[in-house]
Every structure is written in C-alpha cells, then in structure tokens.
C-alpha cells in the first residue's frame, strides 16, 4: 500500500481526504479546525491509517501564505513527511477535467491524486534563525512601504501650508526637522516667535549640533516663512493632518530603526551573511534579504533551481515548428528575492570614486560590470542586461555558499 493524506488548507481549518493507494480513497472527507484539539484528532486519524497500512502516510498540502503554518509546525514535531506544493501546480491538476467544479472536498481529493501523478519533493524544515530573519526583513519591507506612502501624503499637505519649509533643513525627515515643524507648522507661528526663542528651541531639539548652527537654522526658518505664499492658514484641517503625519513618521522611523538593529544583530551571527557581503555592491540590507529568502542553500542541488526559485529564469515557448525568441522571465519565484537581486546588480555596476583624493572612477563590482558591458555591446536592452547580471550574481551566490568561500573580484 502507498497511503497519503491531502489537506485543503483554509483560514482556521482544513478539509481532509485520505487514500490508501492510488484510486482507493479511505472513508469520507471531513474538516478539522486549526486548534490543538482539531490537530490532535487529525493525528489520531493519521495513526489509524498507519495501523491499517503499516506505513506512515505523508501529508500533502498547498502553500497558503501563513494559514498552513500551524499544521506544518504541529506535524513536523510529530515527525511526519510533509509535501508543500505550489498552488500553481495543484491549480493545473484541478483544471485537467472538462467539468468546472470547485469545492474544498474535491480540492483535498485532487491533492491526493496529484501525489500519485507527480514526483513531488518533500518539504525541508528551515532553521529558526533564518525564519526569524525572513520575518524581520519582510516586516521591514512592509513598514517601509507604509512609511513611503505616509511621506507622500505628508508632502501633499505641506505643499498647501508651508511649501518653503523644505529647504530649511538638509533632510526634511530628520528628527529635528519634523519636531520643529510640529512646533511651528505655519508661517504665522514662525513670524510670531522671536529669533532667539527659535534658536533655543532648535538647539534643544538637536543636542548634537552647536548653538551657532541652531541660530543659522532659525534664520533660514524665518526667511522661509517670509517667502511662504500661504501667510495665513485658512484650513485648520491641514494643521491637524500635518501634526498627525509627523507623529506617524516619527513612530515609523523608530520601528524601522528597531527592526534594522534586530536584523543586523541576527544576521551577523550567520556565516552566509558575511559570505554574501563579500560580493562588492551588496550591502547589509540586501545581504540580509537575500539569505533570508534563499534559506538553507542545501535545499537546492543545482544553481538553475535557485535561479528558478527567484523567478529570473527565461520562459520557453515552442509549438510545432514555431520557437519563441522573445521570452520574458517567469516571475514565478520569490518576488522579494528578485527585487533584492535587482537592487544588488544596480549597486554593483554603478561607478564610484576609488578614493576621495582622486578622480579615478571604477565600478563597485568589476566582474559584474564587465559582464554587463558585454551584454550591452551585444545589443541587449538595459533591463535584459540587468536580469542577465542578476542570473549571474545568483549563480555566484550559490557557488560561494556551497563552498563556504568569499568573493574575489578581478584586480
């Protein structure tokens, strides 16, 4: 016998179907809740099948975001073989029939059938340290997205209240800049305050700079308020919005700073982090994202599998005598890894000064820039050349992680 159990995972529950062997379902389908009691009842069901067949059944389920994590964690601890498949694979199998029927019962049934048809790879348990790093980098990316949107909304309101404020401080979003604007959000507030008071306030908000610097900034603030086209504010709603956005931006900055400290501390404990950072052009954030998304390199037995995981492998289309020549990348892998590689390549091929005391310009990564220039000379468009470089970079990463060695750039 060759038993298997298929789980169609949903939020908070799973539909269960078991097969004793090919084309031989066991009992009827049923649902279990993702609670300790529900998972224990499912465990008893699996033990029942094991007693009947003499073989511990593998569990097949789709990757469903975070909904499948309680099932995976519970049965990993019990020592069961888990097979987590890409939803695209199961979707293709479900649509092999001419009839258009979609239910949870049928989905669980099809997962069992898929086990007998396809050569599915078992799920490999990932290390807690790498999973923690992945969670932190993804959370950092999510909050960064919200932070950027908040900045855009803040700028839109600032343009309607105090547009000249932008040039007062070097960084509009520095702590002293935001706190000063929170204290004096309009031209009226600034012009109604004495220069000495403004100087003392700025000096109080920024202890790391001198009193002379604070006085210079106070003068710039008064000049900006004088030039400001909105000498009187007609809308109190804009003031409330500016205050709200400033407080949100300050909080997001605190959260991002804390996440960055946690990511840096966790990543520095990993050998892979140092190896990837040895590649010229890859900084701390990109290195942490790459190793957290790639995970254990032993999950891949060939560099092409890692390239496919990133979704930067070219798609192939052939039919009869026709052979497609303009093929896009598949984009079926990790979008976060793909974006990190794209940014890494752009940083690596960018020119930089060798030293501050010389005008000599060299690329950050000479090997990758040489490869990029070669592709451009062949007539490849910019993005095609960048993706080719990302493919090359990922193969380097695979080789370095496998051999536990560091990157050596050409002289």
HELIX and SHEET records of a PDB file:
HELIX    1   1 UNK A   36  UNK A   53  1                                  18    
HELIX    2   2 UNK A   69  UNK A   77  1                                   9    
HELIX    3   3 UNK A   87  UNK A   94  1                                   8    
HELIX    4   4 UNK A  104  UNK A  117  1                                  14    
HELIX    5   5 UNK A  128  UNK A  158  1                                  31    
HELIX    6   6 UNK A  163  UNK A  167  5                                   5    
HELIX    7   7 UNK A  175  UNK A  183  1                                   9    
HELIX    8   8 UNK A  187  UNK A  191  1                                   5    
HELIX    9   9 UNK A  195  UNK A  205  1                                  11    
HELIX   10  10 UNK A  211  UNK A  227  1                                  17    
HELIX   11  11 UNK A  236  UNK A  267  1                                  32    
HELIX   12  12 UNK A  271  UNK A  277  1                                   7    
HELIX   13  13 UNK A  284  UNK A  294  1                                  11    
HELIX   14  14 UNK A  297  UNK A  299  5                                   3    
HELIX   15  15 UNK A  303  UNK A  310  1                                   8    
HELIX   16  16 UNK A  335  UNK A  349  1                                  15    
HELIX   17  17 UNK A  366  UNK A  377  1                                  12    
HELIX   18  18 UNK A  382  UNK A  403  1                                  22    
SHEET    1   A 5 UNK A  24  UNK A  33  0                                        
SHEET    2   A 5 UNK A  13  UNK A  21 -1                                        
SHEET    3   A 5 UNK A   4  UNK A  10 -1                                        
SHEET    4   A 5 UNK A  58  UNK A  62  1                                        
SHEET    5   A 5 UNK A  82  UNK A  85  1                                        
SHEET    1   B 2 UNK A 318  UNK A 319  0                                        
SHEET    2   B 2 UNK A 322  UNK A 323 -1                                        
SHEET    1   C 2 UNK A 351  UNK A 353  0                                        
SHEET    2   C 2 UNK A 361  UNK A 363 -1                                        
END                                                                             
